Amino acid sequence: MALPRHVVVCGAGVIGASVAYFLTRRGIAVTVVERSGVAGAASGKSGGFLALDWCDGSPLGPLARASFTLHAELARELATDYGYRRVDTFMLAARERGTPSGGHRVAAPSWLDGAGVVTATLGSTDTTAQVQPARFTSALLDAALARGGVLRMGLVESLIQHAGAVRGVAVGGESIEADAVVLAMGPWTGRLSGKLPLPAIQGLKGYSVTLVGADVPAHALFVDYRAADGRAFEPEIFPRPDGDVYVCGMADPAPLPDSPEAVEVCEAACDTLARAASRVSTALAAARIARRQACYRPVTDDGLPLIGRVPGVAGAYVATGHGPWGILNAPATGRALAELIADGAASSVDLRPFDPARLPAAR
């Protein structure tokens, strides 16, 4: 099999950046095409939580374990501070009014001095970690560009196809020729695929707030929360090394807009997240909201990502649908897809569970 000379990667989120990084490590020329900005969608607005074994027992288990190990290696190789660190992780119960009964089930860190109850230890510094997602994505892409990769801003208007094979993309009325094209545009991937036989890819909307002014330790929190009106949801709270505290949750069935720039932020949902965080710690109650955000994570009908060849179309590959585990699983996805493109098969991870051909094509 001849080594591809040039690959176009559509999308500069964490998955596209990882694919580009591992392709350029193999000496393959890469052009990354991005319409909005590096990490401009979910890759820049997610929590960045990493877990070694939380996907065990599912087809994602080997991918997640390989990726957790790769994250530690990349933190050394990239030589860029993007907030990688190991964390301890706890489960809490909290209510907007009152305090759950029973008291702490395990020893509670002293800063969790609010009305929440620590119910379990979910992970240690051996099994859980974090990155700042936007900075991690940029670090991967910067490393790819340093090896000769090219970032091209613009909208991918169509795929160039000849005799059943993809041979490039059209951007801004210009053709960019390539030996292979990787579709890695998150939930917007399906809108580019056109006549390609790809399964359905949806977008799942969620909200987040970033709090500032709280000096708290490296502890990730998962909260079983009940609002005063009876609504139940599960906020996630991630203090970061730079002093920010990221809080996310509040799923929203709103349809996917045409672009990341058109994603709307619900102020009330963000306020609810901040109130939930304030219930578990007086430090978080005193913090202020610096950013309110929303994003759409890409999901598939069976909850597993699409990683591999587009069925029946030579030169076309896809990497999307990672749901809440995109940041975690990006490194192993990028490495395995680079192996598939360059060698004809992935050797580091078995990609068969993620073969796009496992699901019917969208209509």
Secondary structure, DSSP 8 states (H G I E B T S, - for coil): ----SEEEEE--SHHHHHHHHHHHHTT-EEEEEESS-TT-SHHHHS--EEESSTTTTSTTHHHHHHHHHHHHHHHHHS---S--EE-EEEEEEEESSS--TT--SS---TT--SS-EEEEEEE-TTTEEE--HHHHHHHHHHHHHHTT-EEEES-EEEEEEETTEEEEEEETTEEEE-SEEEE--GGGHHHHHTTS-----EEEEEEEEEEES----SEEEEEEEE-TTS-EE--EEEE-TTS-EEEEEEEE-----SSGGG----HHHHHHHHHHHHTT-HHHHH-EEEEEEEEEEEE-TTS--EEEE-TT-BTEEEEE--GGGHHHHHHHHHHHHHHHHHHSS-SSS--GGG-GGGS----
